[in-house]
Amino acid sequence: MYRELEQKFKVIYPESENATYSSLLNYSDDLNRPRQRWYRYKEGFSLELVRKLINEYNKNNKGTIMDPFLGSGSTIIAANQLGLNGIGFEVNPFSYFLSKCKLQNYSTEIALEFKNASQEVLNVEYERDYKLPALSISKNVFNPDVENYLMNVKENILEGKYSDEVKNLLILGWISSIEPLSNYRKGGNGLKKRKYVKPRIITVNDARSELHTFYTNIFDDIATNDITFKAQIFNDSCMNARDYVEDGSVSGIIFSPPYANCFDYTEIYKLELWFGGFVNSYEDLKKLRKKSLRSHLNGELNLENVDTTKLSESTQELLNSLATKKLWDKRIPAMLQLYYLDMFKVIDQSYAVLEDNGFCAIVVGNSSYGGVVFPTDLILAEYAQKIGFKVDKIEVDRYIITSSQQYESTKEYGKYLRESVVCLIK
């Protein structure tokens, strides 16, 4: 079935059959570049990949590039570097805030105000009363002295008489320092307690130094900026894109949606959401999860009154095969169905807002449950073709490293466990 589905499209495989991290999907090198270094975002693809796709497919040199899953703003940064306009959607309020700060033009006066303010807020000379977020692990996130210092710095920022632009940059630098200074790290689907052979001691001086580094990088970048940012971004689901964007007004769309891998990004960015004040209660968190793409098990997974007829026969065949397997969570089949239906809505919206001959590039990873591989790249390409897109190519970029258990059960179809760029033309 996989081969039959793949034969419908031009699929380009990498020269190496081994999983590789040297591809253009690799984001780590970008984290040392201006604006990208303001926060170490966990997911992303390189600016070089975006520029490559635009240079290959964009036909309108005065056009607009849209990113329905904006994340840290890389797509629009690259589009603006090439003189194009940008539009982005981001449902996660922290990620939206991060991109809003990065995709903004700052005057010389603002840069100078920021430099002075960043020096002022670090000098905590007395202790205030402060309230930790209502997150269950809040009291365990920092060592007591570091917690006291950081929370006092935050109060300095909030009480300071600074312009909105400066205050936002100060808060961003403060949020960026949370994970490096905390007792937790991002790992898998959430946070993990740091473990060390020898005790890890972080002092107030370490905290001050970490903040100073982020603030210095931000100042250097806004003081020497050589890009004119032209971006409209919205803190909303891209499934509402047509409420904001006129049909036929976008020349290109480049995005990487959450993969169907059960990762809940409200868990991964839990510290930033709660300590940044973007989520203040578990009810807030519940509402946010319901707005997000149903790629995880914490969303609304009720299939009642849901029209599943858009799922192709091949996808239904895979789901039927999955129904015979023993899974670690019985909600996975429902999640997968809703994930693909949500993604079909994104593709529908993308087709509508694109101008004729416009392009859409989707960076996506496939997944596997119970030994059944779900080739998301092929499933999305098949649907896109059905509604009128031309599937120009599916470029396999790298293979996904699986657990030993998954490897044994999927090795026959291991070539379909991969990350790909699905290239579509309207």
C-alpha positions as CSV (number, residue, x, y, z in Angstrom):
1,M,0.0,0.0,0.0
2,Y,2.8,2.4,0.8
3,R,4.5,1.8,-2.5
4,E,1.3,2.2,-4.4
5,L,0.6,5.5,-2.7
6,E,4.1,6.8,-3.2
7,Q,4.1,5.9,-6.9
8,K,1.5,8.7,-7.4
9,F,4.2,11.4,-6.7
10,K,7.8,12.4,-7.5
11,V,9.6,11.4,-4.3
12,I,13.2,12.4,-4.0
13,Y,15.3,10.5,-1.5
14,P,18.6,11.7,0.2
15,E,21.9,10.2,-1.0
16,S,22.5,8.7,2.5
17,E,20.2,6.1,3.9
18,N,21.3,7.0,7.4
19,A,19.4,9.4,9.6
20,T,21.3,12.7,9.4
21,Y,21.3,16.0,11.3
22,S,23.3,17.9,8.6
23,S,20.2,18.7,6.6
24,L,18.5,22.1,6.0
25,L,15.9,21.0,8.5
26,N,18.5,21.3,11.2
27,Y,17.8,24.5,13.2
28,S,20.7,24.4,15.7
29,D,23.1,26.5,13.7
30,D,20.6,29.3,13.4
31,L,20.4,29.7,17.1
32,N,23.7,31.6,17.1
33,R,22.4,34.1,14.5
34,P,20.9,37.6,15.1
35,R,17.4,37.6,16.5
36,Q,17.4,33.7,16.4
37,R,19.6,33.7,19.4
38,W,17.1,35.7,21.5
39,Y,15.5,32.4,22.7
40,R,16.6,28.8,22.1
41,Y,13.4,27.6,20.4
42,K,13.2,23.8,20.5
43,E,11.6,23.2,17.1
44,G,12.3,24.9,13.8
45,F,14.0,24.7,10.4
46,S,16.8,26.8,9.0
47,L,16.5,30.2,7.4
48,E,18.5,28.7,4.5
49,L,15.7,26.2,3.9
50,V,13.1,28.9,3.7
51,R,15.2,31.0,1.3
52,K,15.9,27.9,-0.9
53,L,12.1,27.2,-1.2
54,I,11.3,30.8,-1.9
55,N,14.0,31.1,-4.6
56,E,12.8,27.9,-6.2
57,Y,9.1,28.5,-6.2
58,N,8.1,32.1,-5.6
59,K,6.9,33.8,-8.8
60,N,6.0,37.2,-7.3
61,N,8.9,39.3,-6.2
62,K,6.6,41.7,-4.4
63,G,4.6,38.9,-2.8
64,T,3.7,37.7,0.6
65,I,4.9,34.6,2.4
66,M,2.6,33.0,5.0
67,D,3.4,30.7,7.8
68,P,0.3,29.1,9.4
69,F,2.4,27.7,12.3
70,L,4.7,30.6,13.0
71,G,6.7,29.3,16.0
72,S,9.7,31.4,16.4
73,G,9.2,33.4,13.2
74,S,12.0,31.9,11.0
75,T,9.8,31.8,7.8
76,I,9.0,35.5,8.0
77,I,12.6,36.5,8.9
78,A,13.8,34.7,5.8
79,A,11.0,36.2,3.6
80,N,11.8,39.7,4.9
81,Q,15.5,39.1,4.2
82,L,14.5,38.6,0.5
83,G,12.3,41.7,0.5
84,L,9.0,39.9,0.7
85,N,6.1,40.5,3.1
86,G,5.1,38.1,5.8
87,I,1.9,36.9,7.5
88,G,1.9,34.4,10.4
89,F,-0.4,32.6,12.7
90,E,0.5,31.2,16.1
91,V,-1.9,29.8,18.6
92,N,0.7,29.4,21.4
93,P,0.7,32.9,23.2
94,F,4.4,32.5,24.2
95,S,5.5,31.7,20.7
96,Y,3.4,34.5,19.4
97,F,5.0,36.9,21.9
98,L,8.5,35.7,20.9
99,S,7.8,36.2,17.2
100,K,6.2,39.6,17.8
101,C,9.4,40.8,19.5
102,K,11.7,39.3,16.8
103,L,9.7,40.6,13.8
104,Q,9.7,44.2,14.8
105,N,11.7,47.2,13.7
106,Y,13.4,49.1,16.5
107,S,14.6,52.7,16.4
108,T,17.9,53.9,17.7
109,E,16.1,55.6,20.6
110,I,14.5,52.3,21.6
111,A,17.8,50.5,21.4
112,L,19.4,53.0,23.7
113,E,16.5,52.9,26.1
114,F,16.7,49.1,26.1
115,K,20.5,49.2,26.9
116,N,20.0,51.5,29.9
117,A,16.9,49.6,31.1
118,S,18.6,46.2,30.9
119,Q,21.3,47.5,33.2
120,E,18.8,48.9,35.7
121,V,16.6,45.8,36.1
122,L,19.5,43.5,36.9
123,N,20.4,45.5,40.0
124,V,18.2,44.0,42.7
125,E,19.0,45.8,45.9
126,Y,16.1,44.7,48.0
127,E,13.6,41.9,48.3
128,R,10.0,42.2,47.3
129,D,7.1,39.9,48.1
130,Y,6.3,38.0,44.9
131,K,3.9,35.3,43.9
132,L,4.9,32.2,42.0
133,P,2.7,30.9,39.2
134,A,0.0,28.4,40.1
135,L,1.9,25.7,38.2
136,S,2.2,22.6,40.4
137,I,6.1,22.4,40.1
138,S,6.7,26.2,40.5
139,K,8.5,25.9,43.9
140,N,10.9,23.3,42.5
141,V,11.9,25.1,39.3
142,F,14.8,27.2,40.8
143,N,17.2,27.1,43.7
144,P,15.8,29.5,46.4
145,D,18.4,32.3,45.9
146,V,18.1,32.2,42.1
147,E,14.3,32.2,42.3
148,N,14.3,35.2,44.6
149,Y,16.7,37.1,42.3
150,L,14.8,36.3,39.1
151,M,11.4,37.1,40.5
152,N,12.7,40.4,41.8
153,V,14.2,41.2,38.4
154,K,10.8,40.5,36.9
155,E,9.2,42.9,39.4
156,N,11.8,45.5,38.4
157,I,10.7,45.1,34.8
158,L,7.0,45.3,35.4
159,E,7.3,48.3,37.7
160,G,9.8,50.2,35.4
161,K,8.6,53.2,33.4
162,Y,9.7,51.8,30.1
163,S,8.1,51.9,26.6
164,D,6.1,48.8,25.6
165,E,8.8,47.7,23.1
166,V,11.5,47.9,25.7
167,K,9.4,46.2,28.4
168,N,8.6,43.3,26.0
169,L,12.3,42.8,25.1
170,L,13.2,42.8,28.8
171,I,10.5,40.2,29.5
172,L,11.7,38.1,26.6
173,G,15.3,38.1,27.8
174,W,14.0,37.2,31.3
175,I,11.9,34.3,29.9
176,S,14.9,33.1,27.8
177,S,17.0,32.7,30.9
178,I,14.4,30.4,32.7
179,E,15.4,27.0,31.3
180,P,19.2,27.5,31.5
181,L,18.8,28.5,35.2
182,S,16.1,26.0,36.1
183,N,16.2,22.5,37.6
184,Y,14.4,21.2,34.5
185,R,15.2,20.8,30.8
186,K,13.0,20.1,27.8
187,G,13.0,16.5,26.9
188,G,10.6,14.4,24.8
189,N,7.0,15.4,25.4
190,G,7.6,17.9,28.2
191,L,10.1,18.7,31.0
192,K,12.6,16.4,32.8
193,K,14.4,17.0,36.1
194,R,18.1,17.6,35.5
195,K,20.3,14.9,36.7
196,Y,24.0,15.3,37.4
197,V,26.8,13.1,38.8
198,K,27.9,16.0,40.9
199,P,25.5,18.6,42.4
200,R,24.8,21.5,40.1
201,I,25.1,24.8,42.0
202,I,23.7,27.9,40.3
203,T,24.3,31.2,42.0
204,V,22.7,34.6,41.8
205,N,25.9,35.7,39.9
206,D,25.2,33.0,37.3
207,A,21.6,34.2,37.0
208,R,22.8,37.8,36.5
209,S,25.4,36.7,33.9
210,E,22.8,34.6,32.0
211,L,20.4,37.6,31.8
212,H,23.2,39.9,30.8
213,T,24.2,37.7,27.9
214,F,20.6,37.6,26.5
215,Y,20.2,41.3,27.0
216,T,23.6,42.0,25.3
217,N,22.6,39.9,22.3
218,I,19.3,41.6,22.0
219,F,20.8,45.0,22.1
220,D,23.6,44.2,19.6
221,D,20.9,42.9,17.2
222,I,18.5,45.8,17.4
223,A,21.3,48.3,17.3
224,T,22.8,46.9,14.1
225,N,19.7,45.6,12.4
226,D,20.0,45.5,8.6
227,I,16.5,44.0,7.8
228,T,13.3,45.9,7.3
229,F,10.6,43.8,8.9
230,K,7.2,43.6,7.2
231,A,5.1,41.2,9.1
232,Q,1.5,40.8,10.1
233,I,1.1,38.1,12.8
234,F,-2.0,36.8,14.6
235,N,-2.4,35.0,17.9
236,D,-5.0,32.7,16.5
237,S,-5.4,29.3,14.8
238,C,-4.4,29.2,11.1
239,M,-7.7,27.3,10.6
240,N,-9.2,30.8,10.8
241,A,-6.8,32.3,8.2
242,R,-9.5,33.4,5.8
243,D,-10.9,35.7,8.6
244,Y,-7.7,37.7,8.2
245,V,-6.3,37.1,4.8
246,E,-8.0,37.7,1.4
247,D,-8.3,34.9,-1.0
248,G,-5.7,34.9,-3.7
249,S,-3.5,37.4,-1.9
250,V,-0.5,35.2,-0.8
251,S,2.3,34.2,-3.2
252,G,3.8,31.4,-1.0
253,I,3.2,29.4,2.1
254,I,5.9,27.6,4.1
255,F,5.2,25.8,7.4
256,S,6.0,22.9,9.6
257,P,2.9,21.8,11.6
258,P,3.1,19.8,14.8
259,Y,3.8,16.2,13.8
260,A,1.3,13.4,14.7
261,N,3.6,12.2,17.5
262,C,1.5,13.1,20.6
263,F,3.8,15.9,21.6
264,D,1.9,18.6,23.5
265,Y,3.7,21.9,23.2
266,T,1.9,23.4,26.2
267,E,3.9,20.8,28.2
268,I,7.2,21.5,26.4
269,Y,6.9,25.2,26.9
270,K,5.3,24.9,30.3
271,L,7.8,27.1,32.2
272,E,7.6,29.9,29.6
273,L,3.8,29.9,29.5
274,W,3.3,30.0,33.3
275,F,6.3,32.1,34.4
276,G,5.7,34.5,31.5
277,G,2.1,35.0,32.6
278,F,0.6,33.7,29.3
279,V,-1.2,30.9,31.3
280,N,-2.5,31.7,34.8
281,S,-4.6,28.7,35.6
282,Y,-5.2,25.1,34.6
283,E,-8.5,26.3,33.0
284,D,-6.4,28.7,30.8
285,L,-4.3,25.7,29.9
286,K,-7.3,23.6,29.0
287,K,-8.7,26.3,26.7
288,L,-5.3,26.7,25.0
289,R,-5.0,23.0,24.4
290,K,-8.4,22.9,22.8
291,K,-7.4,25.6,20.3
292,S,-4.3,23.8,19.1
293,L,-4.0,21.3,16.3
294,R,-5.0,17.8,17.5
295,S,-1.6,16.2,17.4
296,H,-1.6,15.2,21.1
297,L,-3.8,13.5,23.6
298,N,-4.7,16.6,25.7
299,G,-7.1,18.2,23.1
300,E,-10.7,17.5,22.3
301,L,-10.7,14.0,20.8
302,N,-14.5,13.3,20.5
303,L,-15.4,11.9,17.1
304,E,-19.1,12.3,17.5
305,N,-20.6,14.4,14.7
306,V,-17.2,14.5,12.9
307,D,-17.3,13.9,9.2
308,T,-14.5,11.5,8.5
309,T,-15.3,10.9,4.8
310,K,-12.4,13.1,3.7
311,L,-10.0,10.4,5.0
312,S,-8.9,8.4,2.0
313,E,-9.2,4.6,1.6
314,S,-5.5,4.1,2.2
315,T,-5.6,6.1,5.5
316,Q,-8.7,4.2,6.6
317,E,-6.9,1.0,5.9
318,L,-4.0,2.1,8.1
319,L,-6.5,3.1,10.9
320,N,-8.2,-0.3,10.6
321,S,-4.9,-2.1,10.9
322,L,-4.1,0.1,14.0
323,A,-7.4,-1.0,15.6
324,T,-6.0,-4.5,15.9
325,K,-2.9,-3.4,17.8
326,K,-2.3,-3.0,21.5
327,L,-1.5,0.7,22.0
328,W,-0.2,2.6,25.0
329,D,-3.3,4.8,24.8
330,K,-6.7,3.9,23.3
331,R,-7.3,7.5,22.2
332,I,-4.5,7.4,19.6
333,P,-6.7,6.3,16.7
334,A,-9.1,9.2,17.3
335,M,-6.2,11.6,17.6
336,L,-4.8,10.5,14.3
337,Q,-8.2,10.9,12.5
338,L,-8.7,14.4,14.0
339,Y,-5.1,15.3,13.2
340,Y,-5.5,14.6,9.5
341,L,-8.9,16.3,9.3
342,D,-7.4,19.4,11.0
343,M,-4.5,19.3,8.5
344,F,-6.9,19.0,5.6
345,K,-8.6,22.2,6.8
346,V,-5.2,23.9,6.9
347,I,-4.6,22.8,3.3
348,D,-8.0,24.0,2.3
349,Q,-7.3,27.4,3.8
350,S,-3.9,27.5,2.1
351,Y,-5.3,26.8,-1.3
352,A,-7.9,29.5,-0.9
353,V,-5.5,32.3,0.1
354,L,-2.8,31.5,-2.5
355,E,-2.7,33.4,-5.7
356,D,-2.6,31.4,-9.0
357,N,0.8,29.7,-9.4
358,G,1.5,30.3,-5.7
359,F,3.3,27.5,-3.8
360,C,2.9,25.7,-0.5
361,A,5.8,23.8,1.2
362,I,4.9,21.6,4.1
363,V,7.8,20.3,6.3
364,V,6.4,17.3,8.1
365,G,7.4,14.1,9.9
366,N,5.7,10.7,9.6
367,S,4.8,8.6,12.7
368,S,4.3,5.1,13.8
369,Y,2.0,3.4,16.4
370,G,1.7,-0.2,17.2
371,G,4.1,-1.0,14.3
372,V,1.9,0.8,11.8
373,V,3.6,3.6,9.9
374,F,1.5,6.6,9.0
375,P,3.1,8.3,6.0
376,T,1.8,11.8,6.7
377,D,3.8,13.3,3.8
378,L,1.9,11.0,1.4
379,I,-1.4,11.4,3.1
380,L,-1.2,15.2,2.9
381,A,0.0,15.2,-0.7
382,E,-2.9,12.9,-1.7
383,Y,-5.4,15.3,-0.2
384,A,-3.8,18.4,-1.6
385,Q,-3.8,16.8,-5.1
386,K,-7.5,16.0,-4.6
387,I,-8.5,19.6,-4.0
388,G,-6.5,21.0,-6.9
389,F,-2.9,21.4,-5.9
390,K,-0.2,20.0,-8.2
391,V,2.2,18.0,-6.1
392,D,5.6,19.0,-7.6
393,K,7.7,16.8,-5.4
394,I,8.1,15.2,-2.0
395,E,11.7,15.7,-0.9
396,V,12.7,13.3,1.8
397,D,15.2,15.1,3.9
398,R,16.1,12.8,6.7
399,Y,15.0,9.6,8.4
400,I,13.6,9.4,11.9
401,I,15.4,7.6,14.6
402,T,13.0,5.3,16.4
403,S,13.1,3.3,19.7
404,S,14.5,-0.3,19.4
405,Q,10.9,-1.6,19.9
406,Q,9.6,0.5,17.0
407,Y,12.5,-0.3,14.8
408,E,11.9,-4.0,15.1
409,S,8.2,-3.7,14.3
410,T,8.6,-1.2,11.5
411,K,11.9,-2.1,9.8
412,E,10.2,-3.4,6.7
413,Y,8.8,0.0,6.1
414,G,11.6,2.1,7.7
415,K,12.1,4.2,4.6
416,Y,8.6,5.8,5.3
417,L,9.7,6.9,8.8
418,R,11.1,10.2,7.7
419,E,10.8,14.0,7.6
420,S,10.0,15.4,4.2
421,V,9.2,18.7,2.4
422,V,5.9,18.4,0.5
423,C,6.0,20.9,-2.4
424,L,2.7,22.0,-3.8
425,I,1.7,24.5,-6.6
426,K,-1.7,26.0,-7.1
